Amino acid sequence: MNRSAGRIVLVALFLVGFFSAACTTSVERCAKCGMDVESAPRWIAGLTLEDGTDQRFCSPRCLFAWRIQTGAEGSPWVTEYYSQQRMPAAELHFVVGSDVIGPMGSALVPVAGLKAAEQFRHDHDGERVVELSEITLELLQSLKKQS
């Protein structure tokens, strides 16, 4: 084989490998509903497990339902609505029943600060503001009925 033919073969092999790798990228799925976690980045939520790894979800609603149903231990975190920053769920307030729709329909909207959460509730026709300790399976099921 001459030198230029060898180069063509090497380039072809490189391109096949490159495009094969690009086409086989895996999509991270929500552990609760199976939705692509990255499809709605402003709603991503998760649970940092005891070994330090994160279990990620498409929304706070899926995170809390999965956590309650499985009894999973760990530190829940969510993406705060205004700053779009990952924050511990225990530090936020959640607006229930607003006109803001998340990836799973009616959303629990995480907002930093009680005053900001109450203003959000007022501005978006929310029903009430709750803390992490008030989120129950019954509350999550009531959101499902609103969707």
PARO-734586 format. One record per residue (C-alpha): x, y, z. Coordinates in steps of 0.02 Angstrom, whole numbers, plus 50000, padded with zeros to 5 digits. Each point is the difference from the previous one (the first is absolute). Example, Ala and Ser with C-alpha at 12.3 -4.5 7.8 and 13.67 -1.06 7.14 Angstrom:
BEGIN
50615/49775/50390
50069/50172/49967
This chain:
BEGIN
50000/50000/50000
50072/50169/49955
50022/50140/50126
49848/50107/49947
49884/49849/50001
50059/49960/50177
49960/50176/50057
49827/49990/49923
49967/49838/50093
50058/50078/50165
49892/50154/49975
49851/49891/49955
50024/49893/50156
50014/50157/50107
49840/50073/49928
49904/49837/50023
50055/49991/50181
49960/50183/50032
49825/49993/49927
49962/49832/50082
50043/50073/50170
49895/50155/49966
49848/49897/49950
50004/49887/50153
49995/50131/50137
49887/49945/50140
49860/50107/50066
49978/50015/50187
49822/49951/50046
49895/50054/50149
49992/49856/50124
49815/50032/50028
49923/50031/49828
50137/49960/49874
50003/50175/49922
50167/50067/49936
50067/50097/50150
50085/50131/49890
49843/50038/49898
49945/50133/50127
50160/50059/50088
49914/50134/50102
49901/49864/50092
50138/49873/50037
49996/49932/50177
50097/49864/50087
50048/49902/50151
50181/49991/50056
50016/49824/50066
50107/49948/50149
50142/49944/49883
50007/50177/49925
49920/49957/49833
49849/50094/49934
49837/49921/49945
49923/50131/49884
49819/50031/49953
49908/50104/49871
49908/50101/50133
49979/50025/50187
49832/49911/49985
50082/49839/49937
50142/50014/50128
49883/50014/50148
49880/49865/49940
50146/49879/49971
50079/50042/50167
49838/49973/50096
49955/49839/49906
50172/49921/50015
50050/50067/50171
50167/50050/49925
50120/50090/50116
50106/50146/49947
50003/50189/49979
49868/50065/49879
50042/50150/49891
49905/50096/49868
50029/50137/49872
49936/50164/50076
49876/50084/49883
50073/50176/49990
50189/49973/50016
50001/49833/49908
50127/49941/50129
50005/49830/50082
49950/50022/50181
49957/49886/50147
49813/49967/49999
49991/50030/50188
50053/50182/49973
49860/50040/49877
49813/50026/49999
49888/49916/49871
49851/50084/49917
49857/49879/49970
49865/50018/49867
50066/50148/49902
49976/50034/49815
50182/49950/49967
50012/49832/49914
50149/49885/50022
50053/49849/49898
49873/49891/50091
49857/50126/49995
49948/50095/50156
50160/50037/50093
50072/50023/50172
50095/50161/49967
50156/50018/50110
50032/50178/50056
50132/50068/50119
49929/50103/50143
49824/50003/50070
49967/50179/49941
50051/49957/49821
49896/49839/50006
49846/50095/50059
50025/50129/49862
50017/49861/49872
49841/49919/50068
49908/50166/49981
50069/50037/49825
49965/49824/49933
49834/49959/50084
50079/49870/50114
49896/49911/50131
50127/49999/50141
50182/49996/50051
50072/49845/50086
50166/49945/50071
50088/49835/49965
49928/49919/50157
49823/50033/49937
50022/49910/49834
49903/49838/50009
49943/49870/49876
49823/50070/50016
50060/50174/49953
50095/49930/49850
49848/49900/49945
49892/50157/50010
50121/50084/49878
49982/49852/49882
49812/50028/49997
50025/50183/49952
50111/49959/49850
